Amino acid sequence: MKNLRLKAARAGLDMSQDELAKKVGVSRQTISAIEKGDYNPTINLCISICHVLGRTLDDLFWDG
């Protein structure tokens, strides 16, 4: 399932996939795969992404 919430949050901060990837210590391809729904990130990576984007796990990753 695509993660459009992550993509929207990143785009809302005018941040590229590459910029986000560098801030959380993964490749741009990893961020792309998460957004496409092709990769299920670890909880630690999810938390790192949330910190960088100023969002919660509920906002970006969990259906509530």
N, C-alpha and C positions, 0 to 999 in steps of 0.2 A: 504494500500500500504506500503510495507516495506520501511524503511528508511535506505538504504544502504549507503547513504552519511554520516549519523551520525555514523554508525558502522565503516566505513572506516576512518573517522576523529579520532575517539576514538582509533582504532587499530593503526593508524599512529603515535599516541603519546605513544604507548605501554601501554595504560590505560585499565584496566578491567572495566566491567560494574559496579562492586562494588565500585571501586575507583571513577568513575564518579558520581555514585549515592551519595556517601558520600560528595563529593565536592559541589553538588547542593542541598543536603538535601532531597533526596527521597530514596526509596528502590531500590535495584538491580532489583527487578521484574518490577518496573516502567520503568527503562531504557530498559530492555529486551522487554517489551510490546511496547515501542515507536519504537524500532528498528524493531520489527516484524510487526508494523503497526496495532497493536491491541489497541493502546491508543493514543488519540490525546491530546498532552500536552498543558497546558495553555501558553499564550504568555510569561508570566513571567518565566516559567520553560524553555521555548525555549531560552530566552535571557540569563538565567543563564548557560545553557549548552553551548551556543555560547561563552560566556566569558571564561569558563573553557577550552574550546577546541581551543580558538583563531580563531574562524570562525565567519562569519556573518549569519544572518537569511537566506539570499539568498543562501549561501553556503549549509546550512543544511536542511532547512525546506520549502522554497518556490520554486515553479517551476517558472523559469523566462524565 
